[in-house]
Amino acid sequence: MNKDTRLSDVLHVLLHMAQADAPLTSEVLARSMGTNPAVFRRTMAGLRDAGIVRSEKGHGGGWQLAEPLERITLMSVYEALGCPNLFAIGSRSEHGECLVETKVNAVLAETMDEATALFAKRFSALTLDQIAPNAPVPASIHLDK
């Protein structure tokens, strides 16, 4: 199964954008994501619509952050990407008549709901400045808490 790396790719690109003194072109940023500029622009469209980035066409144009790193949560980036699936685990059948299947589905659903809630809580609390290079690792991302 292919992994959806858009979230990781975009977080990487956003942190590089924060280090740039001038707008970066789609070509430069697409290369850092290992994709082509058209795919990059499609991927970034949701972030532009959400006000996380802005872009200008033409000579001297390119992509820039629209907000400072400390105002951009990881959750807002995830949502701007259309909330990609977190898990590839699913139930065999949603409406099985087998009692075993019903119990398995219930355990899977409850566990996935808890995992999704934990993901949302942590990603809502983390901002890009907290994951930037040289930033201390936030206590909120340690698994023992």
N, C-alpha and C positions, 0 to 999 in steps of 0.2 A: 504494500500500500504506500502511495506517495504521501509524504508529509507536506502540510501546508506551512511554508516558512514565511509567509507574508508578514506576520506580526514581528518576527525576529528581524527580517530584512528591513522593515520600515523603522523599527526602533533604532537599528544600526544607522540607517540613513539620516534620521532626525538628529541623532547625536553628532554626526559629521556635519550636518547643516549648521548646528549651533557653533561649531568651531570655525566656520567660514566667515570671512569678512565681507564677502560679496555673494550675490545670488549664484547658485550652482545650476548648470544646465541639466536637462533630462538625460543627455548623453553621458555626462560624467556620473550622475547618480545611478543611472541604469547599469552602468558598468560595475559599480560597487555592489549592486544587487545581483549581478550575474544574469541580467535580462536585457531586453531591448528597450529603447526609449518609449515606444508606443505602449508596451505593457507597463512600464514604470508610470507613465502618465495616467493610465487607467487605474492603477493601484492607488495613486496619490489623489485621485479625484475626490474620494470620500473624505480625505483629510483636509482638502481645500474647502469642501462644502461645510465641514465641521469647524472651520476657522483655525485649524492647527497650523496650516501652511498657506502660503500665497505664492502665486506664480505670475510672471510677466513674460510676454512674448517679445521676440525681437532681439536686436543687438543689445547686449548688456542685461538682458532679461535672464530669467531662471527661477529657481525655487528658493524660498526662504521660510524660516519659521515666522508664523504670525503672532506667536505668543512666546514669552520666555519659558525656559525649561521647567521652572518651578510651578508654572500654571498648567502644565500639560500632564494629565495623569495617564498611566498606562491603560487604564480602563477606557479613557476617551479615545485613545488610538485604536484599541481593540474594537470599540463600537464603530468608529469611523471606517474600519475595514469591513464592516458588515457582520460583526460577531462570528468569525469563523468557528467551525465546530471544534470543541475542546477534546472530545473523545470519539473514538471510532467504535466504541462498545454500544451495542444495542440489544434489545430483546428479540428473541426468536419470533415471537408473535405477540402482538399487543392484546389480543383478546382470546387467549388460549383457554380451552375448557379443562385442561389438565391442572390438578391442584398443585403439582410440583412446579409446573411452568408458571402458574400464578404467583407462587411464593418467590421463585427466582426473579421474575419480573419486578416484583415489589422491592426486593432487596437491591436489585440493580438500579431501579428508579430512585430509591431513597439515597443510595450511595452517590449516584451521579448528581442529584440535587444538592447534597452536602458539599461535594467537590466543587460544583459550579458556584455555590454561595461563598466558599472559601476563596476561590479564584477572584470573584467579584470584589470581595472585601479587601483582599491584598492589592489588587490592581487599582482599586479606587483610592487607596492610601499612598500608593507610590507615584512619584512624579519623575519626570525625565532627569532632573538635576540630581536625583538620588541614585541613578544608575549610570551617570556620566563617568568617564574615566577619572580616576583619582578621588571619586566620592567614596566615603566610607560605606560599607555594606549596611543598609538599614536593618535594624533589629526586626522589623516587621516581616522580612522575608526568610528569616530562619525558621526551619520546619519544626523546631522543638517548642515553639510558642503557640 
